[in-house]
Amino acid sequence: MRFAPEVQRYPNGLTLAVAPMPEMASVSAGFWVGVGGRYEEAGLNGASHFIEHMLFKGTRRRSARDISEAVEGVGGHLNAFTSEETTCFYAKAPRQHLATVLDVLADLFLNSVFAPRDLSTEREVIREEAAMYRDQPHLHVEELLNALQWPNHPLGRPLTGTEATLPRLTRERLLAFRRRHHVAPAIVIAVAGACTPGTCRRIVEAWADRFPSGPRPTFEPVPARVNGPGVRLERRPIAQTQLALGLRTCSRHDPRRFALRLLNVLVGENASSRLFQALREDRGITYNVASSLSFFHDTGDLVVTAGLEPGHLGRALRLIVAELRRCKRLAPGAAELRRARDYVLGQMDLSLENSETQMMWLGEQWLGYGRLFAPETFRRALQRVSAADIRAAAAEFFRPERACLALVGPHRAADAEAARRILARL
């Protein structure tokens, strides 16, 4: 599929990026802000996520119900998410409704009222959302891991905020945060699907100058020091132990990220991976084991997660450590490397057939790198990764001092200490 996006910069710093996909029946649009949870001071923890919610609660032109009906009523859908470094408001609809989609998203950004009554209601909704995450140990364990990996840093705080910070997020504080951070130089409007750049420009030009200019927001960098192996245990009387093992890696700008991308496939990204085969297929001690990667501006991590019977914790950790040590000791064989590379490339190609994924690609690339990379650029970079590169990445990042482990389950302090000793052999 041809990837030929066009970028328009406006005088106030706003960016419009459009990727035409004329063969599609759909169009997807996203308003991306290069601001997320790590831009928040401790007392404002949860502000970005709270603002995300409030933009859907009503504007000077539309009620909350009107916002939903405007997109859903033409067969589309509308949603948003907040991450550590970005917030995205997006919609997808049949191609003939591009103008409606962009108008609704612009209305959210430019005309939201933040009514006090809605603010009070939504604070309770967010409390319920946070409670939902806490009640699901496989999700909560990853929040515990973040707090352990990034202590006293915004990356270690929950994106939803806490019981202590939510009451302090008043209308005035939220609006002040938004005025400082939701500025045009930090915003990209990404559109992909059955549209033309000219049509998108004509629509956006009607209100582009209403986005306020201002300096691009900054965040607190991550300290370079690492102090593992660390273990955090939360005791719960549940049937399964949930574990999350984090290994601090590198930033999205580091060329080693391509080797890590393939290494993650070898370790635990799919059902062919080493951990899935060793723990589930060969020994049957877990239903779910997986690994995933996160890259930020100045750091990153590889996280292994698993759910298992509490009595299998020590055995599972020893197997995980053994597989990670094997990655450090031995480069993957040619066939295994080929399968991992083909998997990543195939998944990328399949996902980019979707207009929503292409829109996500535009937003993530522009905010993450300040430019748009063609998929072929990543394809060539992945093709250049050698087996030796993968082994070198494992040797660099799979080290005890880079490791942190979070556990949720019916364990005691002695179990946590035993886990720490196992990690020390990494």
N, C-alpha and C positions, 0 to 999 in steps of 0.2 A: 504494500500500500504506500502510495506516494505521501511523503511528509513535507509540506511546503507552507509553513506558517508565515504570516505577516505580522509585523509589530508596529504599532503606532504609539508614539510618545506625545503627551500633551504638555503644554507649558507649565502646568502646576505639578508635573511629575507623574501623573497617572499614566498607566500603561495599558494598552489593549493588545492582546495577542489572539490571533484567529488562525485556526487550522481547518481549511475547507476539506470536507469529505462529501463530495457531491453525490456519491452512491448511497448515502445513508438516508433513512426515513426520519431520522431524529436530529435534534440539535441540543447540545449541552452547553450551559454557561455557568461560570463560577466567578464570584467576586472574592478574590484572595487578599488577605491582609498578612503582611510579614511580621505578625505579632502573635505570640501565644503565651503559654504559662510561664516560660522562663523570663519574660519581660516584666514580671510582677514583683513588687516588693513583698516582703513577708506579710505585712498587714493587708495587702491587696490580693492575696492568694485566692484564685478563683474568679478574678475580675474578667478576664478574657472570655471564659466559659459563660459567666453570667450575662455579659453583653451579647454573646451569641444567642442566648435564649431570648433576651429582651427585644432583639430586632424583629422577632416573629410575633411580638405581642400587639402590634398595631402601629400604624403611621397616621399622618394627618389625612391621608386619602383612603386608607383601608383598615378595617378591623382585623384581628387575628384570623377570624374565619374567612374574611374576604381574601386575605393573603393566600390561604390554603386553596380556596375554591378557584382563585384566578388561574392557578397552575393545574391543580388536580381536575378542574372542570373541563380542561381541554385534553385530558389524557396523560398529563405529565406528573412529575413528582418533584418535591422541593425538600431540601434538607441542609444541614450544616454540621461542621465538626470543628473542634478546637484541639490543637496539638501543642507541643512544646514551643514551636517556633512559628506556627501559622494558624490562621483561622480562615475557614472557607465556607461561603454560603453559595449553594449551587442548585440548579434545576435542570431537568431534562424534559423535553416535550416534542411532539411531532413538529416537523420542520416548518410548517406554515405558521407556527406560533412563536417564532424567535422574538418578535417585537414584544409580545406579552411577557415572555420570560425575562428579558432584559429590563423591561419596565418595572416588573415586580421586584427584582433584585435591587435595582436602583432606588426604588421607593423605600425598601428596607434600610438602605444605607443613608439616604438623604432626608427622610421624613419620619423616622421612628420617634415616638413621643415619650417613651419611658414613663408611662403613667404610674403614679405612686401605688395605686391599687394593684396594677399588674405586677409591679415590682415585688410587692408583698406576697402575692400568689406564687410568682415564679420562684421566689426564694424557697418556698415549701416544696415546689416541684424538684428543685435541685437537691434539697435534702433527701427527698425520696430516691432520686437518681444515685446519690452517693451511698445511701443505705443499700440499694440494690447491688452495687459493686461490692460493698463490704460483705453482703450475705452470700456472695459467690466466691468461695475460697480461691478458685483458679484465676479470678481477676484480682482479688485483694492481694494475693501473694506477690503480684507484680508491682503493686504500689509499695508494698513493704521493701521489695528489692530496690526500687528507685530511691527510697529514703536512705537505704544502706549504701548504695553506690554513690549517691551525690549528697552527702550529709551537709546540712546547713546551706544548701544551694537551691535555687528555684527548680532545677530539674528533679530534685528529690521530693517536691511537694505535689499533692494531688491536684489535677487540673480542675476538679470540681470545687476546690476550696475545702474548708473544714468547718466544723461546728463553731470554732472560735472566730474564723474570719468571715463567714457568711453574714452574720448580723452587722458587721462593720462595713459591708459593701452597700452603702447608701446610694440613693439616686445621684447625689452631688459627686460622690467619689467615683462612681462608674462613669458619669458623663465627663468628669475631668480626665480620667484615664483614657477615655475614648478620644477626647480632643487632642491629647498629647500623642497618641499612638496610631489612630486610624487616619493617617494623613496620606495625601495622594502619592508621594514617592514610595510609600510602603504598600501600595495597592496595585494589583494587576487584575484586569478583567479578561478572563480566558474563555474563548468560545470555540467549540469544535463541532463539526457535523455538517449538515446540509445548509450551508450559508456561504456568503462571499465576504471578503474583507471590506469591500465597499459598502455593502448593506450594513454591516456591523458598525462601521465608522459613522455612517449617517445617523444611526440610532444613538450611539454613544455621544456624539458631538452635541446633542441637544442638552445634555446635563453634565458633561465632563468637567466643566469649569466650576461646578458647585462643590467638588471635592476639595477640602482645604489643603493648602500646601503647608509645608513644615519640614523640619529636619527628620531624617530617617531614624526611627527609634533604635536604641542600643540595649544590650543586655549584659549581665554579669558573666564574665568568662568562667570556665570550669578550671579549678586548680589542677596543675599538672600532676600533683602527687597522687599515688595510689597506695592503699594501706591494707590490702587483703592478706590472707583470706579472712573475710568477715562473715559471720553467720547471725541471722536474726530469726528468732522463733516466736510465733504467736500460737499459744496453746488453744486448741478448740476440740471439743469432743465429737469429732466427725469420723466418718467411715474411711475416708481417704486422706492421705497426706498429699498436699500440694507443694511442689518445690519449684523454685525459679532460681537458676544459677546464671549470674551475669558475669561477663568478662569484658572489661573495658577495652575498646579497640581504638579506632581512629575516626577522623572527621570525614564528612562527605567530600572534602577537597583533596584528600590523601589518595594518591594513585593505588595504594594497597587495597582500597575498597573493592576493586575488581577481583582480586584474589580472594578476599573475604566473601564476596558474593558467591563464588563457586565453592569455597570452603563450607559455607553455611548449608549448601545443598548436600554436600557429602555428610555433614554432621547430622542434620535433622530436619531439613525443610520438607521432605516428602516421604512417602512410604518405602522408597528404595534406599533411604539414608541409613547410615551405619547405626545410629541410635535406635531408630525404629526397628531395624532388623534385630539388633542385639537384645533390646529390652522387651519388645513385644513379640516379634515373630519367633525368635529362638528360645526365649525363656518365659514368656507370658506373664511378666510381673507388672505390666502396665497396660492400660487401654490406650492412653494417649501420651506420646512423648514427641516433642518438636523443638526446633530451634528457629530463631528469627533474628534479623538484624535491624538496628536503628542507627542512622547517621544524623548528626547535628553539625552545626557550623564549626565547632571546635573539638568535638569528641564523638564517641559512638559506643555501641555495645553489641555483643552477641549474647542472646539469652536462650538458655535451654529450660524448657518447662516440662513437667510430668506430673501425673496424678497416679498414686499407687497405694496399696495396702500398707499401713504404717510399719508393719514388721519387715517390709522389703526396702526400707529407706537406705540402710547402710549398703546393702547389696547393689541397689540401683546407683547410688553415688559412686561406688567403686567401679561399676561398669562404665558410667559416664566418664569418669576421670581416665579410665584405661583407654577409651576411644579417643579422647582428646589428646592423651599422651601419644597414641599411635599416629595421630595427625602430625604431631611435632617430629616424630622419629622417622616416619616413612612418607615419602611423596606418593600421591595417588598413582595408580597404574593408568596406562593410556586409555583403556576402555572405560574405567570409572570417570576419568576426567572428561572424556568425550560425552558420556551420558549426562554429567552435571552441566556441561556447557550447553548441550543441546536442550536440556530442560529449561535453563534460564532463557535462552534465545527463543525457544518455542513459546514459553509463557508470555514473554514480552510481545511477540508477534500476535498471539491470540488476544491478549488484552487490548492492544491498540486497534483492533477491529471495532472497538466500542467507542462511540463518540464521547461518552462520559469519561472513559479512561484517557482518551486523547486530551480532553480538557484538563484532567488532573495532571497529566504530563506537562502541559504548558505552564500551569500555575506553580507546580513544584520546581520545575527547572528555572523559571524566571526568578522566583523568590530565593531559591537555593543557590543559584549560580550567577544571576544577573544576565543570563543569556539563554537561548533555546538550543539545546543539542538535538540533532537528529538521532533517531534510534540507531542508525548505522554507526554513529560515533561510538556508542556503547557496545555495539556488536563487535567493532574492530578492537576495542579495548579488551573485551572478554576473550576474543580469539588470541590475543597476544599473551594471555596468562598461561604460564607454564606450570607443570607439576612442581617444579622447584619453587616457584613463587608461592604456591599454596602452602607448601611445607614451611617456607620462611615466615609466612603470615601466622601460621599456627604456632611456630616457635616463638614469635614475637609477642603474641597476644594471649596464648593459653599458658599463663603463668600464675602461680599462687597469689602474688601480690596484686594481680589484676582481678581476682575472683571475689565475688560476694554471693552468698546464698541466703535466700529467704525461704522459710518453711511455715506452713499452716497445717496443724494437725495435733493429735493427742500425744505430744512428746514432752520430755523433760529436758532440763538444762544439760544433763549428761549426754543426751542424744545430739544436741546442738554442738557440744564440744567434740563428740566423736565425728560428726560431719566436718567440723573445721579441720581436724587431723587428716581426714581423707583428702580434703581440698589442698592441704599443705603438700601433698605428694604429687600435685599436678605438674 
